[in-house]
Each structure stands twice: as C-alpha cells, then as structure tokens.
Amino acid sequence: MLVLFFVSCKQSDKATQTTSDSFQVVHPKMVDTVFVKEYVADIHSLRNVEIRTRVKGFIEKIHVDEGRPVREGQILFTLGGRELRENLLRANATLKSLEAELKVAEVEWKNTRMLAEKKVVSNTELEMAIARKEAVEARIEEAKASVAIAKLNLSFAEIRAPFDGVINRIPFKTGSVVSEGDLLTTISNNREVFAYYNVSEKEFIDVMKKDSLGQMEEVSLLMANNELFPYGGKVETVENEIDKATGNIAFRARFRNPDLLLKHGASGKIMVKEELKDALVIPQKSSFEIQDKIYVYVVDSTQTIRVRNIVPRLRLTHLYVVQSGLSTNDQVLYEGIQQVKEGLRVKPVVIPFRDLRFE
C-alpha cells in the first residue's frame, strides 16, 4: 500500500508540472513617452528684507499692521527723535557760529593784505591772517558734515518701506526701547517668487548635455496641499557649485504669483516634464518584488514559466520602464502571477499592449 501511495503522489506531481492552463501574456513594448520628475522646492519671495533700526530710541508710533500691504516710501515706524532733533539744532548753531567767525577772519585778512601792500605790516602777519581764515573755513566744512549727519540720523527716526510689499510680524510694540540694529519687522514682495530645488550631479550633467536650460525652461509647481499651482514657471539659473555634502546643485525657477497664494518660506514640488524615446515598458501588475529586486514571469519557447530578474529604469503610472532583463520578443505573464510557479507549463494567450486596461 505504501508503494502504491508514493507512486500515486509522484504521478500527481508530474501531472501538476505539465498542467497547460491558459494565461494571458504580453510582449514588452517600445514607446516614446513623457514622464514627470519631482523635486522638493523651497519658495522665496522675489524680495524679502529685514527692517532694522539705524539709531537707538523708543518706538513712538507704529503706522502699519502685520500682514498688511504697504507702498514704497510709506512710513512704517516713528522713533522718538527729540535727542536727534536737539543734535541737529546744535550742529546748525555751531555752523552759524563758524560762519560768523569766518566773516571776521575775512575782514581781518583783507585789512592785513592792504597794510602789507603799503608795507605797514610784514608778509608774515598776512600769512597768519590767511591761515586763520583757512582754519575757520575747514571748521565750517566739518560743521556742515555734522549737520548732514544729524539730518541723516533724524531721518532714521522715520522708518519707511523700501519697496511695495506686505508687512510680516512686528515683535516690538509702541513705547518699546530699541537699540541700533534691532529687528522691527520684515517685508516681502510676493508678486513673483523663486522656487529653489536640488538636482543630482548626474541629472545636472544630463541636462547640460542636452543644452537644456531651454528644454527644462517650463516647469510646474505642486503646492503643499497637492494641488497644482495655476501659473507655470521658468528655470532661470543654476548655482555655480555642487554641494560636496549632498552631491546636488540648486536650480532656480521663477513663478508669477498675482493672487499672492505663495508666501516666503513655503514649500512644494517642482515638476519637470521629460521626453523618453524608445522606452521598453511593461505593466507594473506583471511584476513582483523579492528583497528589493523586481521579477517577472516569462513563458519560454517550451511554454514553461521562468522567473526573470529585471532592472527598472523608472516607474511610470501603471508601467515600468525596463533598463535591462527583457526584450520585445519575451512573453511576460500579465495576470495570474499568484497562481503559477517556475517550471509550470502553460498555454499563453497573447494580449495586444493597446488592449490593456489599467485601473
């Protein structure tokens, strides 16, 4: 009985190996296609600057509110300028005093010159009179500079917007004492924004070989909520150095932002379309993964299932672009990969690639 049992098991196994069930297969196809590469991007305003104090004082008045638009030249803050005004008055008074002293020196110089011409006084006294006059003139120039500096410092008491933009957070309030260099706020012009994104050195070389700042010129932006930004962008420039730590180089794209939807410091993804010529593709559903490697089942000339390791070049929607491991002559199992194993004989039914339906 035991002998009969083992014989029947072997016959059953042999029958399993020679099963000829029908399975759909597909030939890999060569296509020209377009795919999208995504790069993480940082958004920067076209102009974003810090507004800092140039003089020490207290905030007398804040003329704007956070998040509000301002125009170029508009007053943002007024600092207490009493001391600065007093300095200007003092500088003007010193200048007037010196101008009066100059008039005296000029009269003295003219009189001394007349006397020297009549040989009443020596030329030495004339030279001394000239020197006194020139000394007063030099002090007047110094006083004029002091007046100019005092006026400039007084103008710093009124802090104005350097360009049209939007005011950000204001950390100090009215009455706060600020020192020279303290940050009062920042202002951003978001009518246009820059998107910076990093590209690997290999991709950068491929881009340059295509002469393709022109080919990469048009890009799209996927915002943080996974919605496509309504305005397209253009790649303008590339940095001049590759980051040694990451092996990347930064590209910069410019986007119009008339709706002010993008803000300084935002994030997103740059989407770059690239053409792919003569790409060998197979359906993703025909593949399976074991230990980070991609495999497919192929049906050989004896209609036997064989496992084949493939190297994908990239992943498209529902498709793999195959770099190596397959050719257009291979028959790749399309459906039923869970129902077969290597060595099983099947009856292949070829499905034209154009008839495939992807969900």
TORKOL-4160 file (C-alpha; in steps of 0.2 Angstrom, whole numbers, padded with zeros to 4 digits, m for minus):
359
<pt num="1" X="0000" Y="0000" Z="0000"/>
<pt num="2" X="0014" Y="0012" Z="0004"/>
<pt num="3" X="0022" Y="0009" Z="m0013"/>
<pt num="4" X="0006" Y="0012" Z="m0022"/>
<pt num="5" X="0004" Y="0029" Z="m0012"/>
<pt num="6" X="0021" Y="0036" Z="m0016"/>
<pt num="7" X="0019" Y="0031" Z="m0034"/>
<pt num="8" X="0002" Y="0040" Z="m0035"/>
<pt num="9" X="0010" Y="0056" Z="m0027"/>
<pt num="10" X="0024" Y="0056" Z="m0040"/>
<pt num="11" X="0011" Y="0054" Z="m0054"/>
<pt num="12" X="0001" Y="0068" Z="m0046"/>
<pt num="13" X="0016" Y="0080" Z="m0045"/>
<pt num="14" X="0021" Y="0076" Z="m0063"/>
<pt num="15" X="0003" Y="0080" Z="m0069"/>
<pt num="16" X="0005" Y="0097" Z="m0059"/>
<pt num="17" X="0021" Y="0101" Z="m0068"/>
<pt num="18" X="0013" Y="0098" Z="m0085"/>
<pt num="19" X="m0003" Y="0107" Z="m0082"/>
<pt num="20" X="m0007" Y="0118" Z="m0098"/>
<pt num="21" X="m0020" Y="0131" Z="m0091"/>
<pt num="22" X="m0022" Y="0147" Z="m0102"/>
<pt num="23" X="m0014" Y="0163" Z="m0095"/>
<pt num="24" X="m0013" Y="0180" Z="m0103"/>
<pt num="25" X="0004" Y="0186" Z="m0108"/>
<pt num="26" X="0010" Y="0202" Z="m0115"/>
<pt num="27" X="0025" Y="0207" Z="m0126"/>
<pt num="28" X="0036" Y="0222" Z="m0119"/>
<pt num="29" X="0033" Y="0237" Z="m0130"/>
<pt num="30" X="0044" Y="0251" Z="m0136"/>
<pt num="31" X="0036" Y="0268" Z="m0134"/>
<pt num="32" X="0040" Y="0286" Z="m0134"/>
<pt num="33" X="0033" Y="0294" Z="m0119"/>
<pt num="34" X="0034" Y="0309" Z="m0107"/>
<pt num="35" X="0036" Y="0307" Z="m0089"/>
<pt num="36" X="0037" Y="0319" Z="m0074"/>
<pt num="37" X="0051" Y="0321" Z="m0062"/>
<pt num="38" X="0048" Y="0329" Z="m0045"/>
<pt num="39" X="0060" Y="0339" Z="m0034"/>
<pt num="40" X="0057" Y="0346" Z="m0017"/>
<pt num="41" X="0057" Y="0365" Z="m0018"/>
<pt num="42" X="0059" Y="0380" Z="m0006"/>
<pt num="43" X="0049" Y="0395" Z="m0010"/>
<pt num="44" X="0057" Y="0413" Z="m0008"/>
<pt num="45" X="0049" Y="0430" Z="m0011"/>
<pt num="46" X="0057" Y="0440" Z="m0025"/>
<pt num="47" X="0062" Y="0452" Z="m0012"/>
<pt num="48" X="0062" Y="0449" Z="0006"/>
<pt num="49" X="0071" Y="0460" Z="0018"/>
<pt num="50" X="0073" Y="0464" Z="0036"/>
<pt num="51" X="0068" Y="0481" Z="0043"/>
<pt num="52" X="0081" Y="0486" Z="0056"/>
<pt num="53" X="0084" Y="0502" Z="0067"/>
<pt num="54" X="0098" Y="0513" Z="0062"/>
<pt num="55" X="0098" Y="0523" Z="0078"/>
<pt num="56" X="0094" Y="0520" Z="0096"/>
<pt num="57" X="0077" Y="0526" Z="0103"/>
<pt num="58" X="0060" Y="0521" Z="0108"/>
<pt num="59" X="0045" Y="0517" Z="0096"/>
<pt num="60" X="0034" Y="0532" Z="0096"/>
<pt num="61" X="0021" Y="0526" Z="0084"/>
<pt num="62" X="0018" Y="0511" Z="0073"/>
<pt num="63" X="0009" Y="0516" Z="0057"/>
<pt num="64" X="0006" Y="0499" Z="0049"/>
<pt num="65" X="m0001" Y="0482" Z="0055"/>
<pt num="66" X="0005" Y="0464" Z="0052"/>
<pt num="67" X="0000" Y="0456" Z="0036"/>
<pt num="68" X="m0005" Y="0472" Z="0028"/>
<pt num="69" X="0002" Y="0479" Z="0011"/>
<pt num="70" X="0012" Y="0494" Z="0010"/>
<pt num="71" X="0019" Y="0506" Z="m0003"/>
<pt num="72" X="0037" Y="0511" Z="m0007"/>
<pt num="73" X="0042" Y="0526" Z="0004"/>
<pt num="74" X="0027" Y="0524" Z="0016"/>
<pt num="75" X="0031" Y="0527" Z="0035"/>
<pt num="76" X="0031" Y="0511" Z="0045"/>
<pt num="77" X="0038" Y="0517" Z="0062"/>
<pt num="78" X="0042" Y="0533" Z="0070"/>
<pt num="79" X="0055" Y="0533" Z="0084"/>
<pt num="80" X="0057" Y="0546" Z="0097"/>
<pt num="81" X="0068" Y="0559" Z="0089"/>
<pt num="82" X="0069" Y="0573" Z="0102"/>
<pt num="83" X="0088" Y="0570" Z="0106"/>
<pt num="84" X="0091" Y="0568" Z="0087"/>
<pt num="85" X="0082" Y="0585" Z="0084"/>
<pt num="86" X="0092" Y="0593" Z="0098"/>
<pt num="87" X="0108" Y="0586" Z="0089"/>
<pt num="88" X="0103" Y="0594" Z="0073"/>
<pt num="89" X="0099" Y="0611" Z="0082"/>
<pt num="90" X="0116" Y="0610" Z="0090"/>
<pt num="91" X="0125" Y="0606" Z="0074"/>
<pt num="92" X="0116" Y="0621" Z="0065"/>
<pt num="93" X="0121" Y="0633" Z="0079"/>
<pt num="94" X="0139" Y="0628" Z="0078"/>
<pt num="95" X="0139" Y="0630" Z="0059"/>
<pt num="96" X="0131" Y="0648" Z="0060"/>
<pt num="97" X="0144" Y="0652" Z="0074"/>
<pt num="98" X="0158" Y="0647" Z="0062"/>
<pt num="99" X="0151" Y="0656" Z="0048"/>
<pt num="100" X="0151" Y="0672" Z="0058"/>
<pt num="101" X="0169" Y="0669" Z="0064"/>
<pt num="102" X="0173" Y="0667" Z="0045"/>
<pt num="103" X="0167" Y="0684" Z="0041"/>
<pt num="104" X="0178" Y="0691" Z="0055"/>
<pt num="105" X="0193" Y="0682" Z="0048"/>
<pt num="106" X="0190" Y="0688" Z="0031"/>
<pt num="107" X="0189" Y="0706" Z="0036"/>
<pt num="108" X="0205" Y="0704" Z="0046"/>
<pt num="109" X="0213" Y="0696" Z="0031"/>
<pt num="110" X="0208" Y="0710" Z="0019"/>
<pt num="111" X="0214" Y="0723" Z="0031"/>
<pt num="112" X="0231" Y="0714" Z="0034"/>
<pt num="113" X="0233" Y="0712" Z="0015"/>
<pt num="114" X="0230" Y="0731" Z="0012"/>
<pt num="115" X="0243" Y="0735" Z="0026"/>
<pt num="116" X="0255" Y="0723" Z="0019"/>
<pt num="117" X="0254" Y="0731" Z="0002"/>
<pt num="118" X="0258" Y="0748" Z="0010"/>
<pt num="119" X="0272" Y="0740" Z="0019"/>
<pt num="120" X="0264" Y="0744" Z="0036"/>
<pt num="121" X="0264" Y="0726" Z="0041"/>
<pt num="122" X="0276" Y="0711" Z="0037"/>
<pt num="123" X="0271" Y="0697" Z="0025"/>
<pt num="124" X="0272" Y="0686" Z="0040"/>
<pt num="125" X="0257" Y="0694" Z="0048"/>
<pt num="126" X="0247" Y="0692" Z="0031"/>
<pt num="127" X="0251" Y="0674" Z="0030"/>
<pt num="128" X="0245" Y="0672" Z="0048"/>
<pt num="129" X="0229" Y="0680" Z="0043"/>
<pt num="130" X="0227" Y="0669" Z="0028"/>
<pt num="131" X="0230" Y="0654" Z="0039"/>
<pt num="132" X="0217" Y="0659" Z="0052"/>
<pt num="133" X="0204" Y="0662" Z="0038"/>
<pt num="134" X="0208" Y="0644" Z="0030"/>
<pt num="135" X="0207" Y="0636" Z="0048"/>
<pt num="136" X="0189" Y="0643" Z="0050"/>
<pt num="137" X="0184" Y="0638" Z="0033"/>
<pt num="138" X="0190" Y="0620" Z="0037"/>
<pt num="139" X="0180" Y="0620" Z="0053"/>
<pt num="140" X="0165" Y="0626" Z="0043"/>
<pt num="141" X="0166" Y="0611" Z="0032"/>
<pt num="142" X="0167" Y="0600" Z="0047"/>
<pt num="143" X="0152" Y="0608" Z="0054"/>
<pt num="144" X="0142" Y="0606" Z="0038"/>
<pt num="145" X="0146" Y="0587" Z="0039"/>
<pt num="146" X="0140" Y="0587" Z="0057"/>
<pt num="147" X="0124" Y="0595" Z="0051"/>
<pt num="148" X="0122" Y="0582" Z="0037"/>
<pt num="149" X="0125" Y="0568" Z="0049"/>
<pt num="150" X="0112" Y="0575" Z="0061"/>
<pt num="151" X="0099" Y="0577" Z="0047"/>
<pt num="152" X="0103" Y="0559" Z="0042"/>
<pt num="153" X="0101" Y="0552" Z="0060"/>
<pt num="154" X="0085" Y="0562" Z="0061"/>
<pt num="155" X="0078" Y="0554" Z="0045"/>
<pt num="156" X="0082" Y="0537" Z="0053"/>
<pt num="157" X="0069" Y="0541" Z="0066"/>
<pt num="158" X="0056" Y="0539" Z="0052"/>
<pt num="159" X="0057" Y="0521" Z="0045"/>
<pt num="160" X="0050" Y="0519" Z="0028"/>
<pt num="161" X="0046" Y="0504" Z="0017"/>
<pt num="162" X="0060" Y="0501" Z="0004"/>
<pt num="163" X="0048" Y="0494" Z="m0009"/>
<pt num="164" X="0030" Y="0488" Z="m0011"/>
<pt num="165" X="0026" Y="0473" Z="m0001"/>
<pt num="166" X="0017" Y="0465" Z="0014"/>
<pt num="167" X="0022" Y="0468" Z="0032"/>
<pt num="168" X="0026" Y="0452" Z="0042"/>
<pt num="169" X="0027" Y="0450" Z="0061"/>
<pt num="170" X="0031" Y="0466" Z="0072"/>
<pt num="171" X="0039" Y="0460" Z="0088"/>
<pt num="172" X="0041" Y="0477" Z="0096"/>
<pt num="173" X="0026" Y="0487" Z="0102"/>
<pt num="174" X="0023" Y="0506" Z="0104"/>
<pt num="175" X="0034" Y="0513" Z="0118"/>
<pt num="176" X="0047" Y="0499" Z="0117"/>
<pt num="177" X="0065" Y="0504" Z="0118"/>
<pt num="178" X="0076" Y="0498" Z="0103"/>
<pt num="179" X="0094" Y="0498" Z="0100"/>
<pt num="180" X="0103" Y="0501" Z="0084"/>
<pt num="181" X="0101" Y="0485" Z="0073"/>
<pt num="182" X="0086" Y="0478" Z="0081"/>
<pt num="183" X="0074" Y="0469" Z="0070"/>
<pt num="184" X="0057" Y="0478" Z="0069"/>
<pt num="185" X="0049" Y="0468" Z="0055"/>
<pt num="186" X="0052" Y="0460" Z="0038"/>
<pt num="187" X="0044" Y="0465" Z="0022"/>
<pt num="188" X="0040" Y="0453" Z="0007"/>
<pt num="189" X="0036" Y="0457" Z="m0011"/>
<pt num="190" X="0027" Y="0441" Z="m0016"/>
<pt num="191" X="0021" Y="0446" Z="m0033"/>
<pt num="192" X="0034" Y="0434" Z="m0040"/>
<pt num="193" X="0043" Y="0420" Z="m0031"/>
<pt num="194" X="0058" Y="0410" Z="m0033"/>
<pt num="195" X="0057" Y="0391" Z="m0031"/>
<pt num="196" X="0074" Y="0383" Z="m0027"/>
<pt num="197" X="0076" Y="0364" Z="m0030"/>
<pt num="198" X="0091" Y="0352" Z="m0029"/>
<pt num="199" X="0096" Y="0341" Z="m0044"/>
<pt num="200" X="0109" Y="0327" Z="m0043"/>
<pt num="201" X="0126" Y="0329" Z="m0051"/>
<pt num="202" X="0121" Y="0315" Z="m0063"/>
<pt num="203" X="0105" Y="0323" Z="m0068"/>
<pt num="204" X="0114" Y="0340" Z="m0070"/>
<pt num="205" X="0126" Y="0333" Z="m0082"/>
<pt num="206" X="0112" Y="0325" Z="m0092"/>
<pt num="207" X="0103" Y="0342" Z="m0093"/>
<pt num="208" X="0119" Y="0351" Z="m0098"/>
<pt num="209" X="0122" Y="0338" Z="m0112"/>
<pt num="210" X="0105" Y="0342" Z="m0119"/>
<pt num="211" X="0109" Y="0360" Z="m0118"/>
<pt num="212" X="0093" Y="0361" Z="m0109"/>
<pt num="213" X="0090" Y="0375" Z="m0098"/>
<pt num="214" X="0080" Y="0378" Z="m0113"/>
<pt num="215" X="0072" Y="0361" Z="m0113"/>
<pt num="216" X="0069" Y="0362" Z="m0094"/>
<pt num="217" X="0063" Y="0380" Z="m0095"/>
<pt num="218" X="0045" Y="0376" Z="m0092"/>
<pt num="219" X="0041" Y="0369" Z="m0075"/>
<pt num="220" X="0026" Y="0367" Z="m0064"/>
<pt num="221" X="0024" Y="0368" Z="m0045"/>
<pt num="222" X="0014" Y="0356" Z="m0034"/>
<pt num="223" X="0009" Y="0365" Z="m0019"/>
<pt num="224" X="0009" Y="0358" Z="m0001"/>
<pt num="225" X="m0009" Y="0353" Z="m0002"/>
<pt num="226" X="m0005" Y="0343" Z="m0018"/>
<pt num="227" X="m0014" Y="0355" Z="m0029"/>
<pt num="228" X="m0006" Y="0361" Z="m0045"/>
<pt num="229" X="m0001" Y="0380" Z="m0044"/>
<pt num="230" X="m0011" Y="0388" Z="m0058"/>
<pt num="231" X="0004" Y="0398" Z="m0065"/>
<pt num="232" X="0019" Y="0390" Z="m0074"/>
<pt num="233" X="0037" Y="0394" Z="m0070"/>
<pt num="234" X="0053" Y="0396" Z="m0080"/>
<pt num="235" X="0070" Y="0390" Z="m0075"/>
<pt num="236" X="0081" Y="0405" Z="m0074"/>
<pt num="237" X="0098" Y="0400" Z="m0067"/>
<pt num="238" X="0109" Y="0386" Z="m0059"/>
<pt num="239" X="0121" Y="0389" Z="m0045"/>
<pt num="240" X="0139" Y="0388" Z="m0049"/>
<pt num="241" X="0145" Y="0374" Z="m0036"/>
<pt num="242" X="0140" Y="0357" Z="m0032"/>
<pt num="243" X="0136" Y="0354" Z="m0013"/>
<pt num="244" X="0150" Y="0342" Z="m0008"/>
<pt num="245" X="0139" Y="0335" Z="0007"/>
<pt num="246" X="0124" Y="0330" Z="m0004"/>
<pt num="247" X="0131" Y="0330" Z="m0022"/>
<pt num="248" X="0117" Y="0341" Z="m0028"/>
<pt num="249" X="0117" Y="0358" Z="m0037"/>
<pt num="250" X="0102" Y="0370" Z="m0035"/>
<pt num="251" X="0091" Y="0376" Z="m0049"/>
<pt num="252" X="0080" Y="0392" Z="m0048"/>
<pt num="253" X="0063" Y="0394" Z="m0056"/>
<pt num="254" X="0053" Y="0410" Z="m0056"/>
<pt num="255" X="0034" Y="0410" Z="m0054"/>
<pt num="256" X="0021" Y="0424" Z="m0056"/>
<pt num="257" X="0011" Y="0425" Z="m0040"/>
<pt num="258" X="m0003" Y="0438" Z="m0044"/>
<pt num="259" X="m0015" Y="0430" Z="m0031"/>
<pt num="260" X="m0002" Y="0430" Z="m0018"/>
<pt num="261" X="m0006" Y="0412" Z="m0015"/>
<pt num="262" X="0013" Y="0408" Z="m0012"/>
<pt num="263" X="0022" Y="0415" Z="0003"/>
<pt num="264" X="0040" Y="0417" Z="0008"/>
<pt num="265" X="0046" Y="0401" Z="0016"/>
<pt num="266" X="0033" Y="0390" Z="0008"/>
<pt num="267" X="0037" Y="0373" Z="0001"/>
<pt num="268" X="0031" Y="0362" Z="m0014"/>
<pt num="269" X="0037" Y="0351" Z="m0028"/>
<pt num="270" X="0044" Y="0356" Z="m0044"/>
<pt num="271" X="0038" Y="0345" Z="m0058"/>
<pt num="272" X="0048" Y="0344" Z="m0074"/>
<pt num="273" X="0042" Y="0335" Z="m0089"/>
<pt num="274" X="0055" Y="0325" Z="m0099"/>
<pt num="275" X="0053" Y="0315" Z="m0115"/>
<pt num="276" X="0059" Y="0297" Z="m0116"/>
<pt num="277" X="0062" Y="0290" Z="m0133"/>
<pt num="278" X="0062" Y="0271" Z="m0137"/>
<pt num="279" X="0057" Y="0266" Z="m0119"/>
<pt num="280" X="0054" Y="0247" Z="m0116"/>
<pt num="281" X="0039" Y="0246" Z="m0105"/>
<pt num="282" X="0029" Y="0233" Z="m0096"/>
<pt num="283" X="0013" Y="0233" Z="m0085"/>
<pt num="284" X="0018" Y="0235" Z="m0066"/>
<pt num="285" X="0005" Y="0222" Z="m0062"/>
<pt num="286" X="0016" Y="0209" Z="m0071"/>
<pt num="287" X="0030" Y="0211" Z="m0058"/>
<pt num="288" X="0033" Y="0206" Z="m0041"/>
<pt num="289" X="0047" Y="0211" Z="m0028"/>
<pt num="290" X="0058" Y="0200" Z="m0018"/>
<pt num="291" X="0071" Y="0208" Z="m0007"/>
<pt num="292" X="0071" Y="0224" Z="m0016"/>
<pt num="293" X="0073" Y="0216" Z="m0033"/>
<pt num="294" X="0060" Y="0216" Z="m0046"/>
<pt num="295" X="0055" Y="0200" Z="m0055"/>
<pt num="296" X="0043" Y="0194" Z="m0069"/>
<pt num="297" X="0037" Y="0178" Z="m0075"/>
<pt num="298" X="0041" Y="0174" Z="m0093"/>
<pt num="299" X="0035" Y="0160" Z="m0104"/>
<pt num="300" X="0049" Y="0152" Z="m0114"/>
<pt num="301" X="0049" Y="0143" Z="m0131"/>
<pt num="302" X="0043" Y="0127" Z="m0122"/>
<pt num="303" X="0028" Y="0136" Z="m0114"/>
<pt num="304" X="0036" Y="0134" Z="m0097"/>
<pt num="305" X="0036" Y="0148" Z="m0084"/>
<pt num="306" X="0053" Y="0155" Z="m0080"/>
<pt num="307" X="0057" Y="0168" Z="m0067"/>
<pt num="308" X="0067" Y="0183" Z="m0074"/>
<pt num="309" X="0075" Y="0197" Z="m0064"/>
<pt num="310" X="0073" Y="0214" Z="m0072"/>
<pt num="311" X="0081" Y="0231" Z="m0069"/>
<pt num="312" X="0068" Y="0245" Z="m0070"/>
<pt num="313" X="0074" Y="0262" Z="m0076"/>
<pt num="314" X="0060" Y="0272" Z="m0069"/>
<pt num="315" X="0042" Y="0270" Z="m0064"/>
<pt num="316" X="0028" Y="0277" Z="m0073"/>
<pt num="317" X="0009" Y="0277" Z="m0070"/>
<pt num="318" X="0004" Y="0258" Z="m0071"/>
<pt num="319" X="0021" Y="0255" Z="m0081"/>
<pt num="320" X="0039" Y="0251" Z="m0078"/>
<pt num="321" X="0052" Y="0257" Z="m0090"/>
<pt num="322" X="0064" Y="0242" Z="m0091"/>
<pt num="323" X="0083" Y="0246" Z="m0092"/>
<pt num="324" X="0088" Y="0228" Z="m0094"/>
<pt num="325" X="0082" Y="0210" Z="m0092"/>
<pt num="326" X="0068" Y="0209" Z="m0106"/>
<pt num="327" X="0066" Y="0212" Z="m0125"/>
<pt num="328" X="0051" Y="0214" Z="m0136"/>
<pt num="329" X="0051" Y="0196" Z="m0140"/>
<pt num="330" X="0048" Y="0190" Z="m0122"/>
<pt num="331" X="0031" Y="0184" Z="m0117"/>
<pt num="332" X="0028" Y="0191" Z="m0099"/>
<pt num="333" X="0014" Y="0184" Z="m0089"/>
<pt num="334" X="0001" Y="0198" Z="m0087"/>
<pt num="335" X="m0011" Y="0191" Z="m0075"/>
<pt num="336" X="m0011" Y="0176" Z="m0063"/>
<pt num="337" X="0006" Y="0178" Z="m0056"/>
<pt num="338" X="0000" Y="0172" Z="m0039"/>
<pt num="339" X="m0006" Y="0156" Z="m0047"/>
<pt num="340" X="0010" Y="0150" Z="m0055"/>
<pt num="341" X="0027" Y="0145" Z="m0051"/>
<pt num="342" X="0043" Y="0142" Z="m0060"/>
<pt num="343" X="0043" Y="0126" Z="m0071"/>
<pt num="344" X="0024" Y="0126" Z="m0074"/>
<pt num="345" X="0019" Y="0123" Z="m0092"/>
<pt num="346" X="0005" Y="0135" Z="m0098"/>
<pt num="347" X="m0004" Y="0139" Z="m0113"/>
<pt num="348" X="0000" Y="0158" Z="m0117"/>
<pt num="349" X="m0013" Y="0169" Z="m0124"/>
<pt num="350" X="m0005" Y="0185" Z="m0131"/>
<pt num="351" X="m0014" Y="0201" Z="m0126"/>
<pt num="352" X="m0010" Y="0216" Z="m0138"/>
<pt num="353" X="m0002" Y="0230" Z="m0127"/>
<pt num="354" X="m0015" Y="0243" Z="m0134"/>
<pt num="355" X="m0029" Y="0232" Z="m0127"/>
<pt num="356" X="m0023" Y="0233" Z="m0109"/>
<pt num="357" X="m0034" Y="0241" Z="m0096"/>
<pt num="358" X="m0026" Y="0250" Z="m0081"/>
<pt num="359" X="m0037" Y="0254" Z="m0066"/>
